[in-house]
Amino acid sequence: VFLLDQRYAKGYLAGVADAVQGRLWCDTGRVKSLEIDAQVVADLKKLPARARQGDASTLIITILARRFPCSTPPPGG
């Protein structure tokens, strides 16, 4: 069950990251995807329990945008 949960969580994280990559956060290619995942998970664990009760995708996007900002503004914004 734990491995299934891990795969599900990694898939969810990848889906959220892919959906907004290049607009709300930017992968420079200097950090491996496994390292990006690890940084996001570490930052999520640092949040107080109450904060972790929020929308997971919003939390993930906020972390990615802070850690990996885009150098140019997103199109149309």
C-alpha positions in Angstrom: 0.0 0.0 0.0 2.8 2.4 0.9 4.5 2.0 -2.5 1.2 2.5 -4.3 0.6 5.7 -2.2 4.1 6.9 -3.2 3.5 6.3 -6.9 0.2 8.1 -6.7 1.8 11.1 -4.9 4.6 11.3 -7.4 2.2 11.1 -10.3 0.0 13.8 -8.8 3.0 16.0 -8.2 4.2 15.5 -11.8 0.8 16.3 -13.2 0.5 19.5 -11.2 4.0 20.5 -12.2 3.5 19.7 -15.9 0.2 21.6 -16.0 1.8 25.0 -15.1 5.5 24.5 -16.1 6.7 27.4 -18.2 3.9 29.7 -17.0 3.9 29.7 -13.2 7.3 28.0 -12.6 10.2 27.3 -15.0 12.5 24.3 -15.1 15.9 25.5 -16.1 17.2 22.0 -16.8 19.8 22.4 -14.0 18.0 20.4 -11.4 16.8 16.8 -12.0 13.1 16.1 -11.7 13.7 13.8 -8.7 15.5 16.7 -6.9 12.6 19.0 -7.7 10.2 16.5 -6.3 12.3 16.1 -3.2 12.4 19.9 -2.7 8.7 20.2 -3.0 8.0 17.3 -0.6 10.5 18.8 1.9 8.8 22.2 1.7 5.4 20.6 2.2 6.6 18.8 5.3 7.8 22.1 6.7 4.4 23.6 6.6 2.2 23.5 9.7 -0.4 20.7 9.7 -3.2 23.3 9.3 -1.6 24.7 6.1 -1.2 21.2 4.7 -5.0 20.9 4.8 -5.3 23.3 1.9 -5.6 22.5 -1.8 -2.5 20.3 -2.6 -2.1 21.6 -6.1 -2.1 25.3 -4.9 0.6 24.4 -2.3 2.7 22.6 -4.9 2.5 25.4 -7.4 3.3 28.0 -4.8 6.5 26.1 -3.8 7.5 25.5 -7.4 7.0 29.2 -8.3 9.0 30.3 -5.3 11.9 27.9 -5.8 12.0 28.0 -9.7 10.7 31.4 -10.8 10.5 32.1 -14.5 12.9 34.8 -15.8 10.2 36.3 -18.1 6.6 37.0 -17.3 4.0 34.4 -18.5 2.3 35.1 -21.8 -0.7 37.3 -21.4 0.1 38.2 -17.8 
